[in-house]
Amino acid sequence: MDSVKEYLIKFIFPITSHPYKTLAVVFIFALLEWFWGFEASFFITLFFLFLLLKLESRILIFFALLFLLSCPFFLFANDTSQAEQMAVYAYYLLFIGTVLALVESHNDPNSDGDPNKDS
């Protein structure tokens, strides 16, 4: 339970310690929501939130896997539309998480591009 609490603190701290970046992300969300609707603006804003605050992309990939794991349960309950929507959300989160992971690896000064080399 302590590790979950520490991880939540690690996630919330960048949001509270960077008020201008957080305000910029909220402004981006409001602007995008005005033009494109809630879902598109939510995922685009999520990308910018993780990018600007340098949060770990593993968080998004974890939630994407949770969405994927929920699909069989919705299919078992004959709720195919909800299962399809969860699969779409999982795809969005996997895409955003992968792009953020690529940005993280590109910005990491210790990374030389060799996945087989131990750090």
C-alpha contacts under 8 A as a table, 3 or more apart, distances in Angstrom:
res1	aa1	res2	aa2	distance
1	M	4	V	5.32
1	M	5	K	6.45
2	D	5	K	5.05
2	D	6	E	6.10
3	S	6	E	5.02
3	S	7	Y	6.03
4	V	7	Y	5.05
4	V	8	L	6.14
5	K	8	L	5.16
5	K	9	I	6.22
6	E	9	I	5.07
6	E	10	K	6.09
7	Y	10	K	4.90
7	Y	11	F	6.21
8	L	11	F	4.97
8	L	12	I	6.03
9	I	12	I	5.11
9	I	13	F	5.73
10	K	13	F	5.55
10	K	14	P	7.24
11	F	14	P	6.40
11	F	15	I	7.40
11	F	55	L	7.08
12	I	15	I	5.34
12	I	16	T	6.50
13	F	16	T	5.29
13	F	17	S	5.91
14	P	17	S	5.08
14	P	18	H	6.01
14	P	53	L	6.14
14	P	55	L	7.88
15	I	18	H	5.65
15	I	19	P	6.77
15	I	22	T	6.09
15	I	53	L	7.12
16	T	19	P	5.95
16	T	22	T	7.89
18	H	21	K	5.53
18	H	22	T	6.20
18	H	53	L	7.63
19	P	22	T	5.02
19	P	23	L	5.96
20	Y	23	L	4.97
20	Y	24	A	6.10
21	K	24	A	4.98
21	K	25	V	6.27
21	K	52	L	6.80
21	K	53	L	7.31
22	T	25	V	5.09
22	T	26	V	6.27
22	T	49	L	7.35
23	L	26	V	5.03
23	L	27	F	6.14
24	A	27	F	4.99
24	A	28	I	6.14
25	V	28	I	4.95
25	V	29	F	6.17
25	V	45	T	6.36
25	V	48	F	6.69
25	V	49	L	6.06
26	V	29	F	5.02
26	V	30	A	6.23
26	V	45	T	7.82
27	F	30	A	5.12
27	F	31	L	6.12
28	I	31	L	5.16
28	I	32	L	6.04
28	I	45	T	6.58
29	F	32	L	5.20
29	F	33	E	5.85
29	F	41	S	5.67
29	F	42	F	6.73
29	F	44	I	7.87
29	F	45	T	5.49
30	A	33	E	5.13
30	A	34	W	6.23
30	A	41	S	7.98
31	L	34	W	5.28
31	L	35	F	6.83
32	L	35	F	5.28
32	L	36	W	5.72
32	L	37	G	7.11
32	L	40	A	7.80
32	L	41	S	5.08
33	E	36	W	5.37
33	E	37	G	4.57
33	E	38	F	5.32
33	E	40	A	7.61
33	E	41	S	5.17
33	E	42	F	7.84
34	W	37	G	6.35
36	W	40	A	6.20
36	W	41	S	6.46
37	G	40	A	6.10
37	G	41	S	6.22
38	F	41	S	5.29
38	F	42	F	5.85
39	E	42	F	5.10
39	E	43	F	6.46
40	A	43	F	5.50
40	A	44	I	6.20
41	S	44	I	5.16
41	S	45	T	5.79
42	F	45	T	5.19
42	F	46	L	6.00
43	F	46	L	4.90
43	F	47	F	6.28
43	F	92	Y	7.35
43	F	93	L	7.80
44	I	47	F	5.14
44	I	48	F	6.48
45	T	48	F	5.06
45	T	49	L	5.97
46	L	49	L	5.00
46	L	50	F	6.24
47	F	50	F	5.40
47	F	51	L	6.06
47	F	96	I	6.19
47	F	100	L	7.72
48	F	51	L	4.87
48	F	52	L	5.80
49	L	52	L	5.45
49	L	53	L	5.95
49	L	55	L	7.94
50	F	53	L	5.43
50	F	54	K	5.51
50	F	55	L	4.86
50	F	56	E	7.17
50	F	57	S	7.28
50	F	100	L	7.69
51	L	54	K	5.17
51	L	55	L	6.86
51	L	100	L	6.87
56	E	59	I	6.09
56	E	101	A	7.93
57	S	60	L	5.54
57	S	61	I	6.57
57	S	97	G	4.93
57	S	98	T	7.37
57	S	100	L	5.69
57	S	101	A	5.70
58	R	61	I	4.98
58	R	62	F	5.97
58	R	97	G	6.77
58	R	101	A	7.91
59	I	62	F	5.15
59	I	63	F	6.46
59	I	97	G	7.94
60	L	63	F	5.18
60	L	64	A	6.12
60	L	93	L	5.70
60	L	94	L	6.98
60	L	96	I	7.52
60	L	97	G	5.45
61	I	64	A	4.91
61	I	65	L	6.25
61	I	93	L	6.30
61	I	94	L	5.47
61	I	97	G	5.51
61	I	98	T	7.83
62	F	65	L	5.21
62	F	66	L	6.39
63	F	66	L	4.91
63	F	67	F	6.24
63	F	90	A	7.51
63	F	93	L	7.35
64	A	67	F	5.10
64	A	68	L	6.25
64	A	89	Y	7.15
64	A	90	A	4.22
64	A	91	Y	7.06
64	A	92	Y	7.94
64	A	93	L	5.30
64	A	94	L	5.79
65	L	68	L	4.93
65	L	69	L	6.07
65	L	90	A	6.73
66	L	69	L	5.01
66	L	70	S	6.28
66	L	90	A	7.94
67	F	70	S	5.16
67	F	71	C	6.72
67	F	86	M	5.43
67	F	87	A	6.62
67	F	89	Y	7.05
67	F	90	A	5.39
68	L	71	C	5.42
68	L	86	M	6.70
68	L	87	A	5.85
68	L	90	A	5.91
69	L	72	P	6.61
69	L	73	F	7.79
70	S	73	F	5.43
70	S	74	F	6.51
70	S	83	A	7.41
70	S	86	M	7.28
71	C	74	F	5.24
71	C	75	L	6.19
71	C	82	Q	7.93
71	C	83	A	4.66
71	C	84	E	7.42
71	C	86	M	6.35
71	C	87	A	6.67
72	P	75	L	4.93
72	P	76	F	5.97
72	P	83	A	7.32
73	F	76	F	5.00
73	F	77	A	6.27
74	F	77	A	5.01
74	F	78	N	6.32
74	F	79	D	5.18
74	F	80	T	6.50
74	F	82	Q	6.53
74	F	83	A	5.22
75	L	78	N	4.95
75	L	79	D	5.56
75	L	80	T	5.42
75	L	83	A	6.07
76	F	79	D	7.53
79	D	82	Q	5.60
79	D	83	A	6.41
80	T	83	A	4.93
80	T	84	E	6.05
81	S	84	E	5.12
81	S	85	Q	6.21
82	Q	85	Q	4.99
82	Q	86	M	6.16
83	A	86	M	5.12
83	A	87	A	6.22
84	E	87	A	5.05
84	E	88	V	6.26
85	Q	88	V	5.06
85	Q	89	Y	6.23
86	M	89	Y	5.06
86	M	90	A	6.06
87	A	90	A	4.98
87	A	91	Y	6.18
88	V	91	Y	5.04
88	V	92	Y	6.29
89	Y	92	Y	5.06
89	Y	93	L	6.18
90	A	93	L	5.16
90	A	94	L	6.00
91	Y	94	L	5.09
91	Y	95	F	6.06
92	Y	95	F	5.18
92	Y	96	I	6.18
93	L	96	I	5.11
93	L	97	G	5.84
94	L	97	G	5.03
94	L	98	T	5.95
95	F	98	T	5.17
95	F	99	V	6.22
96	I	99	V	5.19
96	I	100	L	6.11
97	G	100	L	5.09
97	G	101	A	6.03
98	T	101	A	4.97
98	T	102	L	6.22
99	V	102	L	5.11
99	V	103	V	6.29
100	L	103	V	4.94
100	L	104	E	6.06
101	A	104	E	4.94
101	A	105	S	6.11
102	L	105	S	5.14
102	L	106	H	6.06
103	V	106	H	5.04
103	V	107	N	6.09
104	E	107	N	5.20
104	E	108	D	6.03
105	S	108	D	5.13
105	S	111	S	6.47
106	H	109	P	7.88
106	H	111	S	7.53
108	D	111	S	5.48
109	P	112	D	7.76
110	N	119	S	7.97
111	S	114	D	7.55
114	D	117	K	5.66
115	P	118	D	7.92
